[in-house]
């Protein structure tokens, strides 16, 4: 019962205090310096590289599970 009350209290707090961010500037800072296509390609390529690195790290950490006899 206590976790439910805590969750409800935090939810109410976030709903009441939610609003625009203080760093949400207008004017020239609001527009991105790159086109949306370039931004999407950059984000996609960074995500792809991150997955590749995670795969390499996973492969190095687990090693070979074969019994060499």
PAPAKE-885008 format. One record per residue: chain; x, y, z of N, C-alpha, C in turn. Coordinates in steps of 0.001 Angstrom, whole numbers, plus 500000, padded with zeros to 6 digits. Atoms other than C-alpha are relative to their C-alpha. Example, Ala and Ser with C-alpha at 12.3 -4.5 7.8 and 13.67 -1.06 7.14 Angstrom:
BEGIN
+--------+--------+--------+--------+--------+--------+--------+--------+--------+--------+
: cadena :   n.xx :   n.yy :   n.zz :  ca.xx :  ca.yy :  ca.zz :   c.xx :   c.yy :   c.zz :
+--------+--------+--------+--------+--------+--------+--------+--------+--------+--------+
:      A : 500890 : 498810 : 500000 : 512300 : 495500 : 507800 : 500900 : 501200 : 500000 :
:      A : 499180 : 498810 : 499940 : 513670 : 498940 : 507140 : 499230 : 501090 : 500730 :
+--------+--------+--------+--------+--------+--------+--------+--------+--------+--------+
***
This chain:
BEGIN
+--------+--------+--------+--------+--------+--------+--------+--------+--------+--------+
: cadena :   n.xx :   n.yy :   n.zz :  ca.xx :  ca.yy :  ca.zz :   c.xx :   c.yy :   c.zz :
+--------+--------+--------+--------+--------+--------+--------+--------+--------+--------+
:      A : 500814 : 498808 : 500000 : 500000 : 500000 : 500000 : 500863 : 501265 : 500000 :
:      A : 499126 : 498828 : 499938 : 502870 : 502376 : 500779 : 500606 : 500325 : 498637 :
:      A : 499483 : 499644 : 501323 : 504471 : 502056 : 497294 : 498951 : 500627 : 499094 :
:      A : 501067 : 499416 : 500815 : 501109 : 502822 : 495704 : 499773 : 501456 : 500377 :
:      A : 500182 : 498613 : 499559 : 500720 : 505965 : 497816 : 501185 : 500870 : 499576 :
:      A : 498820 : 499257 : 500424 : 504280 : 507033 : 497076 : 499947 : 500285 : 498502 :
:      A : 500116 : 499807 : 501440 : 503729 : 506500 : 493351 : 498954 : 501056 : 499679 :
:      A : 501051 : 499016 : 500229 : 500492 : 508494 : 493501 : 500473 : 501401 : 500372 :
:      A : 499499 : 498691 : 499591 : 502173 : 511332 : 495396 : 501009 : 500547 : 498998 :
:      A : 499023 : 499547 : 500992 : 505068 : 511484 : 492924 : 499325 : 500359 : 498686 :
:      A : 500720 : 499719 : 501245 : 502663 : 511362 : 489979 : 499306 : 501351 : 500090 :
:      A : 500672 : 498710 : 499820 : 500640 : 514268 : 491385 : 501023 : 501136 : 499988 :
:      A : 498947 : 498982 : 499984 : 503850 : 516203 : 492036 : 500486 : 500317 : 498589 :
:      A : 499522 : 499780 : 501364 : 505064 : 515705 : 488453 : 498942 : 500656 : 499129 :
:      A : 501063 : 499390 : 500800 : 501694 : 516639 : 486989 : 499843 : 501474 : 500354 :
:      A : 500184 : 498612 : 499588 : 501421 : 519817 : 489048 : 501193 : 500875 : 499642 :
:      A : 498806 : 499211 : 500271 : 505014 : 520926 : 488498 : 500433 : 499954 : 498536 :
:      A : 499630 : 500110 : 501410 : 505172 : 519948 : 484841 : 499657 : 501275 : 499250 :
:      A : 500214 : 498789 : 500778 : 505506 : 522856 : 482477 : 501110 : 500149 : 498995 :
:      A : 498924 : 499808 : 500972 : 507726 : 524299 : 479833 : 501356 : 500100 : 500697 :
:      A : 498657 : 499979 : 499432 : 511420 : 523939 : 480436 : 500520 : 501432 : 500023 :
:      A : 499426 : 498673 : 499888 : 513322 : 527002 : 481562 : 500995 : 500271 : 498880 :
:      A : 499007 : 499825 : 501052 : 515898 : 526400 : 478850 : 499383 : 499935 : 498611 :
:      A : 500671 : 500050 : 501289 : 513290 : 526331 : 476078 : 499971 : 501413 : 499420 :
:      A : 499856 : 498653 : 500527 : 514462 : 529441 : 474266 : 499247 : 500138 : 498684 :
:      A : 500602 : 499716 : 501284 : 512744 : 531057 : 471368 : 501012 : 500626 : 499060 :
:      A : 499124 : 499314 : 500945 : 514184 : 532752 : 468337 : 500940 : 499061 : 499282 :
:      A : 499076 : 500803 : 500805 : 517266 : 531462 : 466551 : 500466 : 498723 : 500707 :
:      A : 499584 : 501211 : 499301 : 518056 : 528929 : 469280 : 498962 : 498886 : 499894 :
:      A : 501045 : 501004 : 500086 : 514742 : 527158 : 468731 : 500125 : 499149 : 498737 :
:      A : 499879 : 500754 : 501240 : 515552 : 526105 : 465165 : 501320 : 499232 : 499985 :
:      A : 498793 : 500823 : 500061 : 518029 : 523319 : 464556 : 500935 : 500542 : 498923 :
:      A : 499066 : 499493 : 500994 : 521191 : 524279 : 462700 : 500122 : 499078 : 498783 :
:      A : 499914 : 500942 : 501115 : 520921 : 521169 : 460482 : 498597 : 499664 : 499515 :
:      A : 501293 : 500407 : 500520 : 518147 : 519891 : 458283 : 499525 : 498752 : 500750 :
:      A : 500508 : 501183 : 499302 : 515875 : 517207 : 459751 : 500536 : 498690 : 499422 :
:      A : 499467 : 501210 : 500608 : 517212 : 514646 : 457261 : 501406 : 499709 : 500513 :
:      A : 498639 : 500187 : 499489 : 520803 : 515186 : 458363 : 499974 : 499593 : 501466 :
:      A : 500127 : 500354 : 498589 : 519761 : 515026 : 462006 : 499569 : 498547 : 500156 :
:      A : 500470 : 501382 : 499931 : 517903 : 511754 : 461429 : 501093 : 499018 : 499578 :
:      A : 498916 : 500877 : 500435 : 520814 : 510222 : 459515 : 501110 : 499917 : 501042 :
:      A : 498983 : 499989 : 498963 : 523256 : 511263 : 462216 : 499563 : 499186 : 501218 :
:      A : 500504 : 500756 : 498853 : 521082 : 509856 : 465006 : 499946 : 498506 : 499686 :
:      A : 500053 : 501404 : 500389 : 520547 : 506610 : 463100 : 501373 : 499370 : 499925 :
:      A : 498651 : 500560 : 500100 : 524222 : 506141 : 462383 : 500645 : 499859 : 501377 :
:      A : 499470 : 500121 : 498651 : 525161 : 506835 : 466011 : 499368 : 498830 : 500749 :
:      A : 500651 : 501145 : 499372 : 522590 : 504285 : 467195 : 500551 : 498690 : 499443 :
:      A : 499445 : 501200 : 500629 : 523947 : 501737 : 464703 : 501394 : 499698 : 500540 :
:      A : 498652 : 500193 : 499468 : 527512 : 502270 : 465904 : 499943 : 499550 : 501458 :
:      A : 500136 : 500408 : 498602 : 526382 : 501960 : 469523 : 499626 : 498528 : 500111 :
:      A : 500385 : 501411 : 499983 : 524727 : 498612 : 468791 : 501166 : 499121 : 499576 :
:      A : 498827 : 500772 : 500406 : 527820 : 497396 : 466974 : 501014 : 499892 : 501136 :
:      A : 499068 : 500033 : 498876 : 530016 : 498357 : 469920 : 499496 : 499101 : 501121 :
:      A : 500550 : 500884 : 498976 : 527679 : 496618 : 472346 : 500138 : 498536 : 499599 :
:      A : 499822 : 501367 : 500478 : 527786 : 493495 : 470189 : 501436 : 499526 : 500123 :
:      A : 498579 : 500367 : 499885 : 531585 : 493520 : 470100 : 500379 : 499790 : 501462 :
:      A : 499707 : 500154 : 498572 : 531791 : 494052 : 473858 : 499380 : 498723 : 500541 :
:      A : 500663 : 501228 : 499568 : 529281 : 491255 : 474431 : 500793 : 498778 : 499549 :
:      A : 499241 : 501129 : 500545 : 531274 : 488919 : 472192 : 501325 : 499816 : 500748 :
:      A : 498737 : 500093 : 499286 : 534539 : 489743 : 473968 : 499807 : 499559 : 501451 :
:      A : 500228 : 500346 : 498598 : 533046 : 489387 : 477446 : 499563 : 498548 : 500170 :
:      A : 500491 : 501372 : 499851 : 531299 : 486060 : 476846 : 501020 : 498991 : 499497 :
:      A : 498979 : 500899 : 500524 : 534097 : 484493 : 474803 : 499389 : 498797 : 499308 :
:      A : 500431 : 501226 : 500677 : 533900 : 481084 : 473222 : 499541 : 498995 : 501042 :
:      A : 500549 : 500965 : 499050 : 531762 : 478501 : 474978 : 500259 : 498562 : 499568 :
:      A : 499698 : 501349 : 500474 : 533122 : 475522 : 473062 : 501051 : 499365 : 500894 :
:      A : 498978 : 500744 : 499246 : 535100 : 472829 : 474868 : 501031 : 499512 : 499001 :
:      A : 498929 : 500420 : 500893 : 538400 : 472494 : 473030 : 500682 : 498754 : 500561 :
:      A : 499408 : 501256 : 499528 : 539413 : 468861 : 473420 : 500859 : 499402 : 498924 :
+--------+--------+--------+--------+--------+--------+--------+--------+--------+--------+
***
